[in-house]
Amino acid sequence: IPEYLARAFHLATSGRPGPVVLALPEDMLSETAEVEDASPHVSAQPAATPEHMAALRQIIEKAERPLLIVGGFGWSDAACKEIVAFAETNGLPAACSFRRQDVFDNRSECFVGDLSTSIAPTLSRRVKEADLIVLVGARLGEIATQGYALLESPDPRQRLVHVYPDPDEIGRIFTPALAIPSSVGAFAAAAANIKPLDGTKWRAWRQAARKEHLASTEPPPTRWPLDIGRAFKELGAKLPADFIVTIDAGNFSGWVHRFLTYTRPCRELGPISGAMGYGVPAAVAASLVHKDRLVIGCVGDGGFMMSGQEIATAVQHGGKPIILVFNNNMYGTIRMHQEREHPGRVSASDLVNPDFAALGRALGAHGETVSRTEEFAPTFERALKSGKPAVIELKVDPEQVSTRTTIAALREAAKNK
């Protein structure tokens, strides 16, 4: 047992970290043995070599339209600062993978957006037009590539440099021009000290991408009584630097991705697997671990009904998360796909919901409902001052199926296929 536990901890913390399962035969559970404890595990992480960094510099130097994409796991605050320094020193445009916007300072002139479910069409075009992608810590999965449509497989048209701690993962889908097995921390430290490049050649490319990103974060005009884009833009301007936001799965998350500005020490926490039910328990946990920080939990009505009762845990143990429930009385993502593929044929995606604010109060939290844009800021302020967990129900018109389209637009597009 000591031998396998030591091995389990080593595997769990080395390379690409992850869970390890130890299965014990039943007879072992009733037997005893005299055995010495194993030594503490040692994490093993690969690191970029000087040869890797020299090759990387040569590849970037030949590019005309480079794009740095950062994401994945294992980013310390120091590594985040170093990767920003690398991009800014060399004038490289940088984007983040899905739900990793807190890796790269969004205020930097090099930041050009995130490859999320609410990706800006202009950024999609930039990925296609890039002649070099330096991918650090992330994998180009289904969401980042919009269903593997932004890059060709196995040989992308763009030259690809892939930095990843697990060498078995590199080249699994896209063949890189340069593979660098390295933890993000080791790579960021090495990249920050690379001999600076002359970024004049791609300055206009970066500046145009940055301008497009800033334009995409401005809330478009809307006819809805509750303009969530404008509400979140105003909220973001008032948030403390170390806020924590947890995000459940669902189309509602597009507003959280698109209209908040992220930079360390703030944290963006959310599953990239598409699993619902994460948002509320994660917000409760974060508020219990960091009782001195503002924690906002963002969740759809369907996701809240899966695990929203964990508000009671926050009440019991002194957590004070503010939970924003986006209530459009439907499973929004599923409805979007139904309307896109089979317009008008709605099946099992409508929801009949309780009064979420009243449910929050019944669990011991502060609870209010917001139906209009001008109600959001004062309601949020009252929730802050309540001194306890809060549930704020946002009444979202079902027609607002995402930040970039409506049900009517989806139906019209389907008819014109």
Disulfide bonds with the S-S distance in Angstrom:
none
